[in-house]
Amino acid sequence: MEIKTLKDVQLDGRRVLVRADFNVPMDNGQITDDTRIRMVLPTISYLIGRGARIILVSHLGRPKGAVKEELRLDPVAQHLSNLLGVEVLKADSAVGSEVAEAVSHLGKGSILMLENIRFYPGEESNDPDFARQLASLADIFVNDAFGTSHRAHASTAGVADYLPTVAGLLMAKEIDMLSRVMEKPARPFVAIIGGAKVSDKIGVIRNLLDKVDSLVIGGGMANTFLAAQGIEMGQSLVEQDKLELARELMKLAEQKDVELLLPVDLVLAEEFSASANSRTVDAGQGVPSGWQALDIGPKSCQLFSKKIADAATVVWNGPMGVFEFDAFAAGTDAVAAALAESESFSLVGGGDSVAALEKLGKTGAVDHISTGGGASLEYLEGKELPGISVLKGEK
């Protein structure tokens, strides 16, 4: 996908509005995971080095258009200052005369962080007047927030109506990596899709069936596919209203000559609990009454791992079981380990998938970890993302 990046524009002395994703987890005002902040450092450092006057805009949490003191961005600004080793000024508003005055005093390489943009109702409604006010602060708009690019908000899409718009380094990398697997993947191309519900990923599965050579389905969503084959699933999570859809998708895979792999064995629990009694059964035998499937079994781990080992491109999104419980994390851990050892080009998205790699200390062993859960899914689904459309002039 051809897009313009900040490397394509003159930056020296220019006021640059940067949409970042600083929506980090907080506990009593303390940042508990600064990954999203660190991911934007290359873009900010690039702008500093080229004499830009930097205006950072982000959201934090879900204030729903109202000021929430606990969701102010002051801790983020301070943490960013510490990471960069330079002062990051913090405004108490995102628009208005005081903010405009602060911007006017920015020197080359200086940084001002605006207040939580979602304190303003006009952000999520993409109000043109609000977008115009925000845009009036700058000469150039840099979107580096891939994680919010599926939202048509004022700070992700609306400001592009009033400013030249380019991608930041993180956004450009996300688009490059996702385009690589969806447009020109090395083959065999294997997608591993997990998570609880088929309904959450119908569009992704449909789109991938036109792209991949093999589709591996695990997690709770596999239960619905197994039930659609007439297998009794006991108390397992099954979307009864999606059984016909599952049959349709399996038939579609057959028509497109795509190998669709489901678990061949399951780890069962007597109750949904971390300490529940467990047992392993072959999937074809079904799940006894009173029991529920919470993970894929060891045979499935071997089958899926072999498929990963033989692949040239792998996309993974979603856990293979109830990853939160150690007793039912083996399937997800096995996929993470196989992916880390694979020589394939690998792209991983989704919190639990990334957490599994982190637990093994293997995040550096994959080619790309996507920063946007919902955005990644919509990209894999083939949807046009508003925050990316503006980079191509298609808004």
N, C-alpha and C positions, 0 to 999 in steps of 0.2 A: 504494500500500500504506500503510495507516494504522498508524503505530507511535508510541510515545512517545519523546521525545528528552530530553536533559538540560535543555532549556529548559522542560520541563513539570514539573520537580520543584524543591523548595526545597533550596538547596545551602549556604547560609550556616552555617558551622561543622560541616557534615556530613562524615563520613569517606567518601570516594568511591573505590571500587576501579575503576580504569580499565584495561581490557584493550586494550593497544596492540600494533601490529605493528612492533617494532624489529628485526626479523630482517634486518639490513643486511649487505652484503658487507664483509668485513674482510681486511686483508692485514698480517700481523705486528702485530696489535693496533691497526691504524689503519683507520678507517672510510673506504672508498673511494667510497661513494655514500650520502648521507644523505637521499635523497628520502623514504623511509618515515618517518623521524623528523620531517622538516619537515611532512609531511601531517597529523600529529597536533597540531601546534602550536596551531591554532585552538581545539581542544577544551581543551587544557591551559590556554591563556590565558584562555578563558571561565571555567574553574573557578577559576583564581587570582583573577580579577576579581570573583567572587561569593563569595569567602571559604571555599571548600571546602578540606578537608584531603585532599590528593591522594596516592593510593597507586597507583603504576604497576606493571603486571605485563605481562611479555612473554616470548617465547622468543627464542633465538638459536641458529641451527644445529640439528643433530640429535644431541644428546648421549645420547638414548635412555635416559633415566632415571638417568644417572650424572653425577657432577660432572666437568666438563672445564674445566680452568683457562683454556684459551684461549677458552672460550665464556662467560666471566663477562661481566656487563653493565656493568662499571665504565667502559669507554670510551664506551659509549652514554650513561651518566649524565653523564659529564664533557662530552660534546658537547652534550647537551641543555641543560646548565647554560650553556654558552657561547651557544647560540642564544637562550635565554630571558633571559639576563642575571640569573638568580637561581640560588641554590644548589639543586642536586638531591641530596638525601641518598641514599646507596646502602646497602642492607642486604646482608649476606652470605648470607642465607637468604630463603626466600619465606614460610615459616610458622614458628610456634614462639614461645616466650616472649620471645626477644630482639626479634623483629619486632613482636610485640604491644606491647612496651615502647616501641620506637621510634615506633610509630604513636600511642601515648598522649601523646607529647611534641610531636606535630605541631601547629603553630599554623595559623591561618587563612591560606590561600594558600600553605602549605608543601607540599613535594613529597618523597616517599620512593619510590625505585625498588627493587622487590624483585629478588632474584636470579633468574636464568634459570629459568623455571617448568618447563622440560623436564628439569631436573636431578632431578625427582621422578617416579617411575613412575606415581604417582596422577594426574598431569596427563593423559597420553594415554589412560589407561584410564578416565578420568572417574570415579575412585573417589569415592563419596559422602562418605566420611570426610575425604578430602583437600579436596574441594570445600567442605565445611563449615568446615574449619580456615581456608581461604582467605577464605571469606565472613565469618568471625567478626571479621575485621579492619576491616570497613566497615559503613556504613549503607545505601549505595546502590551498585549495580553499573552501570557505564557500559561498554558494548561499543563500542569504536571501531576494532576490528581486522577490517575486512571480509575481508582476505586470509586469515584463519584461520576465517572463519565457516562454512566447509563441514566443519569438524572438530568433533565432539562431544566436546570435551575439558573438563576441570574448569574451566579459566579462560575458556572461551568459552560454555559451556552449563551445566555443573554448578552453578556458584555461583548461577545464576538460581533454583535451587530454594529458596534461603535469603535472597535479597535482592531488593528492588524493582529492576527492570532496565529501563534505557533505552538508547537509541542515542546515541553521540557524534556530533559534527558531521560527521566524515568518513564514518562508517557511514551516517548519514541521507542524505548526499549520494549515496553509492553506490547505496543502495536507490532513491532518488528518480530518479536518472538511468537505472538499469536498468529500473525499473518503467515509466518514460516510453516507452522504446523497445519494451518487450515487451507493454505493455498498451494504450497509446494512441499508436502512432507516426503521425507525419505521413507521407503517402504521395506518391510511391512510396517503399517501404521496401526498401533493398538491404542484404544481408548479404554480407560478403566473408570467406571462411573459407580459411585456408591452413595450412601446417604439413606435417609429413612423412607422417602416417598417417591414413587414414580411421577406423581403429579408435579413435583418440584422441578423435574428435569425432562419432561416430555419433549419440549422443543429442542433441547440439547441432543437427546437421543435421535430424534428424527433427522436433524441436520448432520450428525456424525455418521449416520448410516449411508450418507452420500459421500463420505470422505474416507472412512477407515476400512482396514482389511479385517480387523477383529474388534469386537466390542465386548468387554468384560463387565458384568454387572454383579455387584455385591451389596452388602449392607441390607437394611430393612427392605429396600425396594426390590431386592431379589426375591423376597418372600412372595410378592404379588405375582411375579413371573412364574414362580414354581406353582403357586396356587392355580394360575391360569392353565397349567398343564394337567390339572386335576389332582395334584398332590395335596394331601391333608396337611395343614400347617398349624394345627392345635391353637394355642393362644398367641401365636406370632402376629406381629403387626402385618396386616394385609389390607390393601385398599380394595375393598369388594367392588366399588364402583369403577375400578380401573382394570378389572380382569379382562374385559373384552379389548381394551386398549393394549394391554400387554400381549394378548394373542395377535393383535394386528401388527404390533411392532416386531414380534418374532417372525411373522409371515413376511413382513417387509424386508427384514434382514435376509431371509432365505431368497427372496426374489432378487435382491441386490448382490447375492453371493457374498454376504458379510457373515463371518463366523461370529455367532453370539454365544458367549460362554456364561453359564450360570454356575453357582456353587454345586459341587458334587457331594459334599458332606457339610454338615452343620453342627455347630456347638449350641446345645440347648440348655435352658435354665428353667427351674421350677417356678421362678418368679423374677420380676424385673428388679434385680438387686445385685450389688457388687459381690455379695457373699452367698449368692444362691447356689444350691446344688446344681451341678452341670453334668452333661454327658454328650457324647458325640455320636451322630447317626449319619448314615448315607442319606442324601437328600431324597432319593427315590423312595425310601421307606416311609417318608412323611414324618410329621411331628406328632407325638402322642398327645392326647387330650390333657390339658393342664400344663403343658410345657410350651416354651417359646424359643424360637431361634434368635440368638443374640450375636452370633459371629459365624464366619465361615470356618470349616474344619481343616485339618492338616492336609488332606488330599487336595482340597481346593487351593490351599496356600501353595502347594507344589505345582499344581496346574497353572495357576495365575503367574507364579514366578517364572515358570518355563516360558510362558507366552511373552513375558517382559524381556527375558534374556534373549529371545529370538527376534525381537523387534528392532527396527531402525529408528522409529519415532514413537514416543509414548506420551499420552496426556492422561493425567490422573486428577480426578476431582471427587472427593467424598470417601468416607471411611467404609471399611468392610464389615464392621459390626459396631457394637456399643463401646466405642473406643474409650469412653470416660471410665469404664470399669476395667481394671487391669486384667481380670479373669477373662475378658472378652475382647481384648485388644490384639490378640495374636495375629489375626487375619490382616488388620491394618498395618501392624508392624512388619509382617512378612512382605507385603507389597512395597512398603517403604524401603526395606532392606534390599529387595530385588531391584528396585529402581536405582538405588544408590550404587549397586554393583554393576548395573547395566552399562553398556557402551552406547546405548541409543541416545538420540536427542530427546531430552525429557523436559516436560513442562508440567508444573504442579500448581493447583489452585484449591482453595477451600481450607478453612481453618484447621480441621482435624487432620487433613492430609499433611499440611505443613507441620503441625504439632508432632506427628509421628516421625517425620524426618528430624525435627529438632531433638526429640527424645533420644534418637540414635546418634545425634551429633553429625548428621549427614546432609544438612541443608546445602553445603557446598558441593555435594556430589551430583546434584542435578543441574541442568543447564539454566532453568529459569523457574523462579517461584513468583507467581503472580500476586500483586498487591491488592487486587480487587476481586472479592468473592462474587458478588452479584454481577459486577461488570464483566468478569471473566466468563461467567455462565452465559450471559446474554451475547457476548462475542462468539462463544462456541455455538450458540443457538443460531447464529447468523443474523442477528438483529443489528440495525444501524444504531449506534450509540450517539446521543446528542453531543456529548463532549468531544467525540472524535469527528463527527460530521463537520463541525465548525473548523476543524483543522484542514479539511479538504474543500471548504467553501460550499458545502452541500446543505447547510442549515436551512 
